[in-house]
Every structure is written in structure tokens, then in C-alpha cells.
Amino acid sequence: MKPSVLHVVPYYPPDRIGGVGEVARVIHEGLVDRGFRSRVLTSGRTIVDSRVRRIGRGPGQFAVLSWLGVRHARRYDILHVHHGEALLLLLLLRLSRNRPRVLLMLHVDLRRLAASERPHSVDGRRFADSGIVRVWREVKRFVRGLLDRFALRCCDEVVVESSVLVSELRDLIGARRVHVVPNALSDRSRLPGHSIPHVELLYVGTPGMRKRTHLLPMILQRVRDEVPDARLRVVGFEESDDPRLEREVKRLGLAEAMIFEGRQRAEEVQAFYSAADVLVLPSAYEGMPMTLLEGMLAGLPVVATNVSGHPDAVVDGVNGFLVPLDDPTALAERCVEVLMDPEARSSMGAAAAATVRGRFLVERQLEDLVSIYRGLDPEPIPGCR
């Protein structure tokens, strides 16, 4: 018999764009397509699927109100929890005589994520948030870290999305067995929804210090030194959402060369991948970004920083390039190399798509997860470890 699964995730499309919610969506929809009873407990207000139950307006409220899902959770065999924001729910289930088995999926190391958001200098320019923002961010990181630490004591199995995370989280996880199940893309066909003008460079994602989106204008300026008409399209946020980036665009006079598309639904993003030559990812820290896999599957060579989960998918010089962190010149040089050599660009793009088809499609991910689900002890386990 197929186990029933309740996914507990702090946010979920389309209310908020982000990797954790997108990972949960792919897994949930993949299970439903294969006849599993799969449901989602999350935050937000948008109801587009009767199988998605929303509690609270955002991740913060969800963490506090997650206990409201305890009666709902008891009706499932497996509780698939993404990070520890559902700790209150897990603690209440601890008191239940018959509780579901708990699989905890960790997507990032919060300590390294926090380090990636600290002040840094690039080409003599210092980038930093205000003191209040930094303090608030550290408080949130500390609280989230506590939630993850306690959630680890209440789970039956631990899953991470990247082999790098195993070593990064070792002191937190301890001697527990850890399953590595890479992120994957849905095998549902998603053709471009509409035709849009072609550009040379593409960034898809959220803004912020960790994503290093404020470096995008520097990268574009250096690319335009060799490819004068090159343009960069940004999908996922508006220019005003990232004040540092906005200032750099004005300083470098690139307003006409950067195109901001704002937030887009998942089914619309494919059109942007199909209308670009290179995907640029300057992030300081990632788990296994879905954007990376989506761009590669669309046949885009990737120029990305050599951090965290990127090397799990990008083989330098084969399906893209990996460059040092906070080096816009190196990023630009590799972008120019791809743009100036159509034959190499085509070869890299084909290799990128083959990489995703061979290792990062949902069939393999679901095989691994269902195997873990079935291996969980079917008998009630009293209390947390």
C-alpha cells in the first residue's frame, strides 16, 4: 500500500517565490501524479489546489500556528517536514499515541547562510545592511537554528538536498544517518507560454545579499566592454526591491540594458529561459537551487559561483563555468566566452540539459523518497529522541 504523506513547509507557491516551497511543490505534485495521497500544510492565502491547506499569512505566523494542523497530521502515515518551523506541531504529535513517522528535510546550513549576508567588499566597494537589519537577521537565524535543532530530535529520518550539506551540518546532525536526495524538476511538460524578446544574460531568483544581486550591474558592465549590445534580464523581483542593485544600475548608467520582469508564475518562467544565452548565478550561498536546474534543463550554459550546491550540478567547462565568489570580472569573462563562441554555447547547453535529465528529474527523487518513506518504522514511536 502506498503511504500517505503530509508535507509541512513554511511557504508554498504562488504566495511566495523560493526554493523550499518549489521543492515541496515538485515532490507533492509528483506523488499525486503517481497515485499517492499527498497533501500540503503551509502558510499564505491563495488557494489553487484543494490539497493545499494554508495556516497564517507567512512563515512567521505559520511557525506559531502550526499546532493547528495536529489533528490533520494524525491522518497521515508520513509527515514530510521542510526545516523546523513546524516544531510546535511536532511537539504536540509527541503526545500522540499514534503519530505519523517524521521525515525532516534540511535545505541549507543556517550558519553559512547568515555568513553569506554579512558585509563584504567587491572592487573596493563595501556592501552592508544597516545595523538594525543585521541584528534582526541574526535573531531570526538564531531562532530558526533552534527550531531545526529541536526538530532533529523529533524526527525519524533526515534528508538533505546536497552532498555538501552533509559535512556542513555534521555537528548539528551528529552521528545520525543522513539521506542525500538532490532537488529535482517535475517531468510535466512546460513549454514557453509566450514569446519574448531575446537577451544575452538572464538571472532568475530573489534579491538580497546572499544572492549577490547587487553585483549583476558590475557583471553586465564588464560583459558590455566586449559585447556592447548585451542586455541582462532579471526575473523574480522588481528593481526597487533591491536598493543596492538599484544604486549600482544608476551609478553605471545601465538602466536601458537591464530588464526587470518582476515576480512570475512558475509556468511562465520557461519562456525567459528559452529567450537567453547564459544563466548567471552570483550567489554567495545556496543549497541546490531550482533555478540552476531549470536553466540547465532548458539548455542554458550556467556561469555560477563555486559555492555549496552549485558544483553538484555544474561541471566546470563542460555544462557551464564555476568562478570564485565576489569576482564580477571572472563571472563576466566566462559569460563573454560563452557568448562569443556559439558552437561551445550549444555544446554546453546540450550537456547541461543532459545532466538534469540524467540526474535531476523527479522520477529518481521520488524513488529515493518513497524508499525512505517505506523504510520508516510503521509502529508508533513514543516521544522524541
Summary of the structure (lengths in Angstrom):
residues: 385
radius of gyration: 21.0
end to end distance: 27.7
largest distance: 67.4
contacts: 1317
relative contact order: 0.13
helix: 44%
strand: 17%
